[in-house]
Amino acid sequence: MCESNKIDITRRAFGGDFSFGAATSAYQIEGAWNAGGKGMSNWDYFTQMKPGGVADASNGCVAVDHYNMFKVYMLQQFSAL
């Protein structure tokens, strides 16, 4: 068995002015690549027109589907009034 090289890092290892953050992109969240009059983005083109461009052949055509799910959420909110 290999010996672990794990290093325990605590918040104090970073300066007091260091900020942690996270990011995402519309491509990962939005979905609905061809809805609402949208054209193809660079990534839409790359993942759909260039086979093998992404190792697992995934794309963002549906993604998290925020585009459609937001509409469903809003309809649920308005019908609850």
C-alpha distances in whole Angstrom, upper triangle without the diagonal:
4,6,9,12,14,18,20,24,27,30,32,29,32,36,38,40,36,37,34,35,34,36,37,39,42,41,38,40,43,43,47,47,50,52,54,56,52,52,49,46,45,41,43,45,41,40,42,44,41,39,36,36,33,30,30,34,34,37,39,42,42,39,39,43,44,47,48,47,49,52,51,50,53,55,54,55,58,59,58,61
4,6,9,12,15,18,21,24,28,29,26,29,32,35,36,33,34,31,32,32,33,34,37,40,39,36,38,42,42,45,45,49,51,53,54,51,50,47,44,42,39,42,43,40,38,41,43,40,38,34,34,32,29,29,33,33,36,38,41,40,38,38,42,43,46,47,46,47,51,50,49,52,54,53,54,57,58,57,60
4,7,9,12,15,18,21,25,26,24,26,30,33,34,31,32,29,31,31,33,34,37,40,39,36,39,42,43,46,46,50,51,54,55,52,51,48,45,43,40,43,44,41,39,43,44,42,40,36,36,33,31,31,35,35,38,39,42,42,38,39,42,43,47,48,46,48,51,50,49,52,55,53,54,57,58,57,60
4,5,9,12,15,18,21,23,20,23,26,29,31,28,28,26,27,27,29,31,34,37,36,33,36,39,40,44,43,47,49,51,52,49,48,45,43,41,38,40,42,39,37,41,42,40,38,35,34,31,29,30,33,33,35,36,40,39,36,36,39,40,43,45,43,44,48,47,46,49,51,50,50,54,55,54,56
4,6,10,12,16,19,20,17,20,24,26,28,25,26,23,25,25,28,30,33,36,35,33,35,38,39,43,43,47,48,50,51,48,47,44,41,40,37,40,41,38,37,40,42,39,38,34,34,31,29,30,33,33,35,36,39,39,35,35,39,40,43,45,43,44,48,47,46,49,51,50,50,54,55,54,56
4,7,9,13,16,17,15,18,21,24,25,22,23,21,22,23,25,27,31,34,34,31,33,36,37,41,41,45,46,48,49,46,46,43,40,39,36,38,40,37,36,39,41,39,38,35,33,31,29,29,33,32,34,34,38,37,34,33,37,37,41,42,40,41,45,45,43,46,48,47,47,51,52,51,53
4,6,10,13,14,11,14,18,20,22,19,20,19,21,22,25,27,30,34,34,31,33,37,38,42,42,46,47,48,50,46,46,44,40,39,36,39,41,38,37,41,43,40,40,36,35,32,31,31,34,33,35,35,39,38,34,34,38,38,41,43,41,41,45,45,43,46,48,47,47,50,52,51,53
4,7,10,11,10,13,16,18,20,18,19,17,20,21,24,27,30,34,34,31,32,36,38,42,42,46,46,48,49,46,46,44,41,40,37,40,42,39,38,42,44,42,41,38,37,34,32,33,36,34,36,36,39,38,34,33,37,37,40,42,40,40,44,44,42,44,47,45,45,49,50,49,50
4,7,8,6,9,13,15,17,14,15,14,17,18,22,25,28,32,32,29,31,34,36,40,40,44,45,46,47,44,45,42,39,38,36,38,41,38,37,41,43,41,41,38,36,33,32,33,35,34,35,34,38,37,33,32,36,35,38,40,38,38,42,42,40,42,45,44,43,47,49,47,49
4,5,6,8,11,12,15,13,14,13,16,18,22,25,28,32,33,30,31,34,37,40,41,45,45,46,48,44,45,43,40,39,37,40,42,40,39,42,45,43,43,40,38,35,34,35,37,35,36,35,39,38,34,32,36,35,38,40,38,38,41,41,39,41,44,43,42,45,47,45,47
4,5,6,8,9,11,9,10,10,14,16,20,23,27,30,31,29,30,33,36,39,40,43,44,44,46,43,44,42,39,38,36,39,41,39,38,42,44,43,43,40,38,35,35,35,38,35,36,35,38,37,33,32,35,33,37,39,36,36,40,40,37,39,42,41,40,43,45,44,45
4,5,7,8,11,10,12,13,16,19,23,26,30,33,35,32,33,36,39,43,43,47,47,47,49,46,46,45,41,41,39,42,44,42,41,45,47,45,46,43,41,38,38,38,41,39,39,38,41,40,37,35,38,37,40,42,40,39,43,44,41,43,46,45,43,47,49,47,48
4,7,9,12,10,12,13,16,19,22,26,29,32,34,31,33,36,38,42,42,46,46,47,48,45,45,43,40,39,37,40,42,40,40,43,45,43,44,41,38,36,36,36,39,37,37,37,40,40,36,35,38,37,40,42,40,40,44,44,42,43,47,46,45,48,50,48,50
4,7,8,6,9,10,13,16,20,23,26,30,31,29,30,34,36,40,40,43,44,44,46,42,43,41,37,36,35,38,40,38,38,41,43,42,42,40,37,35,35,36,38,36,36,35,39,38,34,33,36,35,38,40,38,38,41,42,40,41,45,44,43,46,48,47,48
4,5,5,9,11,15,18,21,25,28,31,33,31,32,35,38,41,41,45,45,45,46,43,44,42,39,38,36,40,42,40,40,43,45,44,45,42,39,37,38,39,40,38,38,37,40,40,36,35,38,36,39,42,40,39,42,43,41,42,46,45,43,46,49,47,48
4,6,8,11,15,18,21,25,28,31,33,32,32,35,38,41,41,45,45,45,46,43,44,43,39,39,37,40,43,41,41,44,46,45,46,44,41,39,39,40,42,39,39,37,41,40,36,35,38,36,38,41,39,38,41,42,39,40,44,43,42,44,47,45,46
4,6,10,13,17,19,23,26,29,31,30,30,33,36,39,39,42,42,42,43,40,41,40,36,36,35,38,40,39,39,42,44,43,44,42,39,37,38,39,40,38,37,36,39,38,35,33,36,34,36,39,37,36,39,41,38,39,43,42,40,43,46,45,45
4,7,10,13,16,20,23,26,28,27,27,30,33,36,36,40,40,40,41,38,39,37,34,33,32,35,37,36,36,39,41,40,41,39,36,34,34,35,37,34,34,32,36,35,32,31,33,31,34,37,35,34,38,39,36,37,41,40,39,42,44,43,44
4,6,10,13,17,20,23,25,23,24,27,30,33,33,37,37,37,38,35,36,34,31,31,29,32,35,33,33,36,39,38,39,37,34,31,32,33,34,32,31,29,33,32,28,27,30,28,30,33,31,30,34,35,32,34,37,37,35,38,41,40,40
4,7,11,14,17,21,22,21,21,24,27,31,31,34,34,35,36,33,34,32,29,29,27,30,32,31,30,34,36,35,36,34,31,29,29,30,31,29,28,27,30,29,25,24,27,25,28,31,29,28,32,33,30,32,35,35,33,36,39,38,39
4,7,11,14,17,19,17,18,21,23,27,27,31,31,31,32,29,30,29,26,26,24,26,29,28,27,31,33,32,33,31,28,26,27,27,28,26,25,23,26,26,22,21,23,22,24,27,26,25,28,29,27,29,32,32,31,34,36,35,36
4,7,11,14,15,13,14,17,20,23,24,27,27,28,30,27,27,26,23,23,21,23,26,25,24,27,30,29,30,28,25,23,24,24,25,22,21,19,23,22,18,17,20,18,21,24,22,22,26,27,25,26,30,29,29,32,34,33,35
4,7,10,12,10,11,14,17,20,20,24,24,25,26,23,24,22,19,19,17,20,22,21,21,24,26,26,27,26,23,20,22,22,23,20,18,16,20,19,16,15,17,16,18,21,20,20,23,25,23,25,28,28,28,30,33,33,34
4,7,8,7,8,11,13,17,17,20,21,22,23,20,20,19,16,16,14,16,19,19,18,21,23,23,24,23,20,18,20,20,20,17,15,13,16,15,12,12,14,13,15,18,18,17,21,22,21,23,26,26,26,29,31,31,33
4,5,5,7,8,11,14,14,17,18,18,19,16,17,15,12,13,11,13,16,16,15,18,21,21,22,22,19,17,19,19,19,16,13,11,14,14,11,11,13,12,13,17,17,16,19,21,21,22,25,26,26,28,30,31,32
4,5,5,5,8,11,11,14,14,15,16,13,14,13,11,12,11,12,15,16,15,17,20,21,22,22,19,18,21,20,19,16,13,9,12,12,9,10,10,9,10,13,14,14,16,18,18,19,22,23,24,25,28,29,30
4,6,6,7,10,9,12,13,15,16,12,13,11,9,10,8,9,12,12,11,13,16,17,18,19,16,14,17,17,15,12,9,6,9,9,7,9,10,10,11,14,15,15,18,20,20,21,24,25,26,28,29,31,32
4,6,7,11,11,15,16,17,19,16,16,14,12,13,10,11,15,14,13,15,18,18,19,19,16,14,16,15,15,11,9,6,9,9,6,7,9,9,11,14,14,15,18,19,19,21,23,24,25,27,29,30,32
4,6,10,11,14,14,16,18,15,17,15,14,16,13,13,17,17,16,17,21,21,22,22,20,18,20,18,18,14,11,8,10,9,6,5,6,6,8,11,11,11,14,15,15,17,20,20,21,23,25,26,28
4,6,8,11,11,12,14,12,13,13,12,15,13,12,16,17,15,16,20,21,22,23,21,19,21,20,18,15,12,8,9,8,6,6,5,5,5,8,9,10,12,14,14,16,18,19,20,22,24,25,27
4,5,9,9,11,13,11,12,12,12,14,12,10,14,15,13,14,17,19,19,20,19,17,20,18,16,12,9,6,5,4,5,6,5,6,6,8,10,11,13,14,16,17,19,20,22,23,25,26,28
4,6,5,8,10,9,11,10,12,15,13,11,14,16,14,14,17,19,20,22,20,19,22,20,18,15,11,8,6,6,8,9,7,8,6,7,10,12,12,14,16,17,18,20,22,23,24,26,28
4,6,9,9,7,8,7,8,11,10,7,10,13,12,11,14,16,18,19,18,17,20,19,16,14,10,7,5,7,9,12,10,11,9,11,14,15,16,18,19,20,22,24,25,26,28,30,31
4,7,7,6,7,7,10,13,13,9,12,15,14,12,14,18,19,21,20,20,23,22,19,16,13,11,8,10,13,15,12,14,11,12,15,16,16,18,21,21,22,24,26,26,28,30,32
4,6,6,9,10,12,16,16,13,15,18,17,16,18,21,23,25,23,23,26,24,22,19,16,13,10,11,13,15,11,12,9,9,13,14,13,15,18,18,18,21,23,23,24,27,28
4,6,9,12,14,17,18,15,17,20,20,19,21,24,26,28,26,26,29,28,25,22,19,16,13,14,16,17,13,13,9,10,14,14,12,15,18,17,18,21,22,22,23,26,27
4,7,10,12,16,17,14,16,19,19,18,20,23,25,27,25,26,29,28,25,23,19,17,14,16,18,19,16,16,13,14,18,17,16,19,21,21,21,24,25,25,27,30,31
4,7,9,12,13,11,13,16,16,15,17,20,22,24,22,22,26,25,22,20,16,14,12,14,15,17,15,15,12,14,17,17,17,20,21,21,22,25,26,26,28,31,32
4,6,10,11,9,10,13,14,13,14,17,20,22,20,21,24,24,21,19,15,14,12,15,16,19,17,17,14,17,20,20,20,23,25,25,26,29,30,30,32,34,35
4,7,8,5,6,10,11,10,11,13,16,18,16,17,21,20,17,16,12,11,10,13,15,17,16,17,15,17,20,21,21,24,26,26,27,30,31,32,33,36,37
4,5,5,6,9,10,11,12,13,16,18,15,16,19,20,17,15,12,10,11,14,14,17,16,17,15,18,21,21,22,25,26,26,28,30,31,32,34,36,37
4,6,5,6,9,10,10,11,14,15,12,13,17,18,16,15,12,11,13,16,15,18,18,19,18,21,24,24,25,28,29,29,31,33,34,35,38,39,41
4,5,5,6,8,10,10,12,13,10,10,14,15,12,11,8,8,10,13,12,16,16,17,17,20,21,22,24,26,27,28,30,32,33,34,36,38,39
4,6,5,6,8,10,12,14,11,12,15,15,12,11,7,7,7,11,11,15,15,16,15,18,20,21,22,24,26,27,28,30,31,33,34,36,38
4,6,5,5,7,10,13,10,12,16,16,13,13,10,11,11,14,15,19,18,20,19,21,24,25,26,28,29,30,32,34,35,36,38,40,41
4,6,6,5,8,10,7,9,12,13,11,11,9,11,12,15,15,19,19,21,21,23,25,26,28,29,31,32,34,35,37,38,40,41,43
4,6,6,7,8,6,7,10,10,7,7,6,8,9,12,13,16,17,19,19,21,23,24,26,27,29,30,32,33,35,36,38,39,42
4,6,7,10,9,10,13,12,9,9,7,9,9,12,14,17,17,20,19,21,23,25,26,27,29,30,31,33,35,36,37,39,41
4,6,9,9,11,14,15,11,12,11,13,13,16,17,21,21,23,22,24,26,28,29,30,32,34,35,37,38,40,41,43,45
4,6,6,9,11,13,10,12,11,14,14,18,18,22,22,25,25,26,28,30,31,33,34,36,37,39,40,42,43,45,47
4,6,8,9,10,7,10,11,14,15,18,18,22,23,26,25,27,29,31,32,33,35,37,38,39,41,42,43,45,47
4,5,6,8,6,10,11,15,16,19,19,22,23,26,27,28,29,32,33,34,35,37,39,40,42,43,44,46,48
4,6,9,7,9,10,13,15,18,17,21,22,24,25,27,28,30,32,33,34,36,37,39,40,42,43,45,47
4,6,5,6,8,11,14,16,15,18,20,22,23,25,26,28,30,31,32,34,35,36,38,40,41,42,45
4,6,8,11,14,16,18,17,20,22,24,26,27,28,30,32,32,33,36,37,38,40,42,43,44,46
4,5,9,12,14,15,14,17,19,22,24,25,25,28,30,30,31,34,35,35,37,39,40,41,44
4,7,10,12,13,13,17,18,21,22,23,24,26,28,29,30,32,34,34,36,38,39,40,43
4,7,9,10,9,13,14,17,19,20,20,23,25,25,26,29,30,31,32,35,35,37,39
4,6,8,7,11,12,15,16,17,18,20,22,23,24,26,28,29,30,32,33,35,37
4,5,5,8,9,11,12,14,15,17,19,20,21,23,24,25,27,29,30,32,34
4,6,9,8,11,11,12,14,16,17,18,20,22,23,24,26,28,29,30,33
4,6,5,9,9,9,11,13,15,15,17,19,20,21,23,25,26,27,30
4,5,8,10,11,11,13,16,16,17,19,21,22,23,25,26,28,30
4,6,8,9,9,11,13,13,14,17,18,19,20,22,24,24,27
4,5,6,6,8,10,11,12,14,16,17,18,20,21,23,25
4,5,5,6,8,10,10,12,14,15,16,18,19,21,23
4,6,6,7,9,11,11,13,15,16,17,19,21,23
4,5,5,7,9,10,11,13,15,16,17,19,21
4,5,5,6,9,10,10,12,14,15,17,19
4,5,5,6,9,10,10,12,14,15,17
4,5,5,6,9,10,11,12,14,16
4,5,5,6,9,10,11,12,15
4,5,5,6,9,10,11,13
4,5,5,6,9,10,11
4,5,5,6,9,10
4,6,5,6,9
4,6,5,7
4,5,5
4,5
4
